[in-house]
Amino acid sequence: MLSDSKVAQEVCNQALNIIENSSDENKTMEITKEKELLMAIMFAENEVELATAINEHIEWTNRHKEKFNCSEIE
C-alpha cells in the first residue's frame, strides 16, 4: 500500500512540518475554529443540531488525515 512507502512517509512528515511551523496567526485561527465547533456541540438545541455539529467537528478534525492518509503511517 502507498501509505507504507518511504515517499508517503516523507510527504506526511513534510505536511506535519508545515503545520508545526505555521504562523501564530494561523494556529490561533485553527484553535478558534475548533472552539467554535465544540461550542456548537455544547449549545445544540435539539438532536439534529447536535448530530450536525458533531459531524462537522469530526470532518474538521479528520481533514488532514484524509488529505495525507497520515493515520496509517507510523
CYANA upper distance limits for C-alpha pairs under 8 A (distance plus 0.5 A):
  1 MET  CA      5 SER  CA      7.72
  2 LEU  CA      8 ALA  CA      6.84
  3 SER  CA      8 ALA  CA      5.78
  3 SER  CA      9 GLN  CA      7.43
  3 SER  CA     69 ASN  CA      7.38
  3 SER  CA     70 CYS  CA      8.22
  3 SER  CA     72 GLU  CA      7.02
  3 SER  CA     73 ILE  CA      6.67
  4 ASP  CA      8 ALA  CA      7.24
  4 ASP  CA      9 GLN  CA      7.65
  4 ASP  CA     72 GLU  CA      8.39
  4 ASP  CA     73 ILE  CA      7.11
  5 SER  CA      9 GLN  CA      6.87
  6 LYS  CA     10 GLU  CA      6.64
  7 VAL  CA     11 VAL  CA      6.65
  8 ALA  CA     12 CYS  CA      6.67
  9 GLN  CA     13 ASN  CA      6.61
  9 GLN  CA     70 CYS  CA      8.45
  9 GLN  CA     73 ILE  CA      6.91
 10 GLU  CA     14 GLN  CA      6.56
 11 VAL  CA     15 ALA  CA      6.65
 11 VAL  CA     68 PHE  CA      8.02
 12 CYS  CA     16 LEU  CA      6.67
 12 CYS  CA     68 PHE  CA      6.57
 12 CYS  CA     69 ASN  CA      8.27
 12 CYS  CA     70 CYS  CA      6.39
 12 CYS  CA     73 ILE  CA      8.43
 13 ASN  CA     17 ASN  CA      6.61
 14 GLN  CA     18 ILE  CA      6.74
 15 ALA  CA     19 ILE  CA      6.95
 15 ALA  CA     68 PHE  CA      8.35
 16 LEU  CA     20 GLU  CA      6.63
 17 ASN  CA     21 ASN  CA      6.52
 18 ILE  CA     22 SER  CA      6.52
 22 SER  CA     26 ASN  CA      6.89
 22 SER  CA     27 LYS  CA      7.37
 23 SER  CA     27 LYS  CA      6.86
 24 ASP  CA     28 THR  CA      6.48
 25 GLU  CA     29 MET  CA      6.72
 26 ASN  CA     30 GLU  CA      6.79
 27 LYS  CA     31 ILE  CA      6.75
 28 THR  CA     32 THR  CA      6.56
 29 MET  CA     33 LYS  CA      6.60
 30 GLU  CA     34 GLU  CA      6.77
 31 ILE  CA     35 LYS  CA      6.67
 32 THR  CA     36 GLU  CA      6.69
 33 LYS  CA     37 LEU  CA      6.79
 34 GLU  CA     38 LEU  CA      6.65
 34 GLU  CA     57 HIS  CA      7.99
 35 LYS  CA     39 MET  CA      6.53
 36 GLU  CA     40 ALA  CA      6.71
 37 LEU  CA     41 ILE  CA      7.07
 37 LEU  CA     53 ALA  CA      7.15
 37 LEU  CA     56 GLU  CA      7.72
 37 LEU  CA     57 HIS  CA      6.21
 38 LEU  CA     42 MET  CA      6.82
 38 LEU  CA     53 ALA  CA      8.32
 38 LEU  CA     57 HIS  CA      7.63
 39 MET  CA     43 PHE  CA      6.48
 40 ALA  CA     44 ALA  CA      6.29
 40 ALA  CA     50 LEU  CA      8.11
 40 ALA  CA     53 ALA  CA      6.27
 41 ILE  CA     49 GLU  CA      8.33
 41 ILE  CA     50 LEU  CA      6.06
 41 ILE  CA     53 ALA  CA      5.71
 41 ILE  CA     54 ILE  CA      6.61
 44 ALA  CA     49 GLU  CA      5.76
 44 ALA  CA     50 LEU  CA      5.53
 44 ALA  CA     53 ALA  CA      8.07
 45 GLU  CA     49 GLU  CA      6.94
 45 GLU  CA     50 LEU  CA      7.81
 46 ASN  CA     50 LEU  CA      6.70
 47 GLU  CA     51 ALA  CA      6.52
 48 VAL  CA     52 THR  CA      6.60
 49 GLU  CA     53 ALA  CA      6.52
 50 LEU  CA     54 ILE  CA      6.60
 51 ALA  CA     55 ASN  CA      6.62
 52 THR  CA     56 GLU  CA      6.67
 53 ALA  CA     57 HIS  CA      6.72
 54 ILE  CA     58 ILE  CA      6.71
 55 ASN  CA     59 GLU  CA      6.64
 56 GLU  CA     60 TRP  CA      6.58
 57 HIS  CA     61 THR  CA      6.62
 58 ILE  CA     62 ASN  CA      6.60
 59 GLU  CA     63 ARG  CA      6.51
 62 ASN  CA     66 GLU  CA      6.68
 63 ARG  CA     67 LYS  CA      6.87
 64 HIS  CA     68 PHE  CA      6.54
 64 HIS  CA     69 ASN  CA      8.05
 64 HIS  CA     70 CYS  CA      8.11
 65 LYS  CA     69 ASN  CA      5.28
 65 LYS  CA     70 CYS  CA      5.64
 65 LYS  CA     71 SER  CA      6.25
 66 GLU  CA     70 CYS  CA      8.23
 69 ASN  CA     73 ILE  CA      7.97
